[in-house]
């Protein structure tokens, strides 16, 4: 998308980074949606957090306004909510009553 290309240029990243992030995001969604593999899911969630916090700090670094923070901040919040409320069977560490 042209607007994504413009944003990457504005932030100072090479355009091939769009392809890398795009593939990682698709693999992360697949990892979260497939059953089992709780450790892989944790890494996928971590990758989304890294990506969104990186986007937020990138916008901060170039002096962008609040409107440019909204998208990454919303996606970060949704990622954290999804991680927090995931089913117990998808968690790496479960608490057990003794």
Secondary structure, DSSP 4 states (H G I P E B T S, - for coil): -HHHHHHHHHHT--THHHHHHHHHHHHHHHHHHSSS-HHHHHHHHHHHHHHHHHHHHHHHHTT--HHHHHHHHHHHHHHHHHHHTS-GGG-SS-----
